[in-house]
Amino acid sequence: MSEARLRFPASHPAFAGHFPGSPMVPGALLLAAALEALGLARADLELASAKFLQPVTPDTDVEVRCIPGVAGASRLELRSAGRLVATAALREARA
């Protein structure tokens, strides 16, 4: 199992348009940063599914955990203050 921490400062450019007055981290940015932090941003992995359960706001700490599964599959769990904010399933890319 591998782990990492993320934090998106309020000055991050994504917050300017997502969403003014009620900023939150875009899901694609959240997952991309999680994969990069864990060293899993590779062409041989694909995202099978993702579920966003709670918004992640500026200056919030996010704990990222990758839990290995069977047959090349893995599960990402992203938590903030102990609460699950997103999950994703990864698998080896199909040829």
C-alpha positions as CSV (number, residue, x, y, z in Angstrom):
1,M,0.0,0.0,0.0
2,S,1.3,3.4,-0.9
3,E,0.3,6.8,0.6
4,A,0.7,10.5,-0.1
5,R,-0.7,13.8,1.0
6,L,-2.1,16.6,-1.2
7,R,-3.0,20.2,-0.6
8,F,-4.3,22.7,-3.1
9,P,-3.6,26.3,-2.1
10,A,-6.3,28.9,-2.5
11,S,-4.1,30.6,-5.1
12,H,-4.3,27.5,-7.5
13,P,-5.5,28.7,-10.9
14,A,-8.2,26.0,-11.0
15,F,-10.2,27.8,-8.3
16,A,-10.8,30.9,-10.5
17,G,-13.3,29.1,-12.6
18,H,-14.3,26.1,-10.5
19,F,-16.6,27.6,-8.9
20,P,-16.5,31.4,-8.2
21,G,-17.8,32.0,-4.7
22,S,-17.7,28.4,-3.8
23,P,-14.4,27.0,-4.9
24,M,-13.6,23.3,-5.1
25,V,-10.9,21.1,-6.6
26,P,-12.0,19.8,-10.0
27,G,-12.3,16.0,-9.9
28,A,-9.9,15.5,-12.8
29,L,-7.2,17.6,-11.1
30,L,-7.8,15.7,-7.8
31,L,-7.2,12.3,-9.5
32,A,-4.3,13.5,-11.6
33,A,-2.5,14.9,-8.6
34,A,-3.2,11.8,-6.6
35,L,-1.8,9.5,-9.3
36,E,1.3,11.8,-9.7
37,A,1.9,11.9,-5.9
38,L,1.8,8.1,-5.7
39,G,4.0,7.6,-8.8
40,L,1.1,6.0,-10.7
41,A,0.7,8.4,-13.6
42,R,1.8,5.9,-16.2
43,A,0.6,4.9,-19.6
44,D,0.2,1.2,-18.6
45,L,-2.6,2.1,-16.0
46,E,-6.1,3.2,-16.8
47,L,-8.9,4.6,-14.6
48,A,-11.7,2.1,-14.6
49,S,-14.1,4.2,-12.4
50,A,-14.2,7.1,-10.1
51,K,-16.7,8.4,-7.5
52,F,-16.6,11.8,-5.9
53,L,-18.4,11.8,-2.5
54,Q,-17.5,15.2,-1.0
55,P,-16.1,18.4,-2.4
56,V,-12.5,19.2,-1.7
57,T,-12.0,22.9,-1.0
58,P,-8.9,25.2,-1.1
59,D,-6.2,24.6,1.6
60,T,-7.7,21.2,2.6
61,D,-5.4,18.3,3.4
62,V,-6.1,15.2,1.4
63,E,-4.7,11.8,2.3
64,V,-4.3,9.5,-0.7
65,R,-3.9,5.7,-0.4
66,C,-3.5,3.1,-3.1
67,I,-4.7,-0.4,-2.0
68,P,-3.4,-3.1,-4.3
69,G,-6.0,-5.6,-5.6
70,V,-5.9,-8.8,-7.7
71,A,-5.0,-9.2,-11.3
72,G,-3.4,-5.8,-11.7
73,A,-6.3,-3.8,-10.2
74,S,-5.9,-1.2,-7.4
75,R,-8.2,1.0,-5.5
76,L,-7.5,4.7,-4.6
77,E,-9.0,6.2,-1.5
78,L,-8.9,9.9,-0.9
79,R,-9.7,11.2,2.6
80,S,-10.0,14.6,4.2
81,A,-10.3,14.9,8.0
82,G,-10.9,11.1,8.1
83,R,-13.8,11.3,5.7
84,L,-13.8,9.6,2.3
85,V,-14.0,12.2,-0.4
86,A,-13.3,10.1,-3.5
87,T,-12.5,6.6,-4.7
88,A,-11.2,5.3,-7.9
89,A,-10.4,1.9,-9.4
90,L,-7.3,1.5,-11.5
91,R,-6.3,-1.4,-13.7
92,E,-3.6,-2.3,-16.2
93,A,-4.3,-0.8,-19.6
94,R,-5.7,-3.1,-22.1
95,A,-3.8,-3.6,-25.3
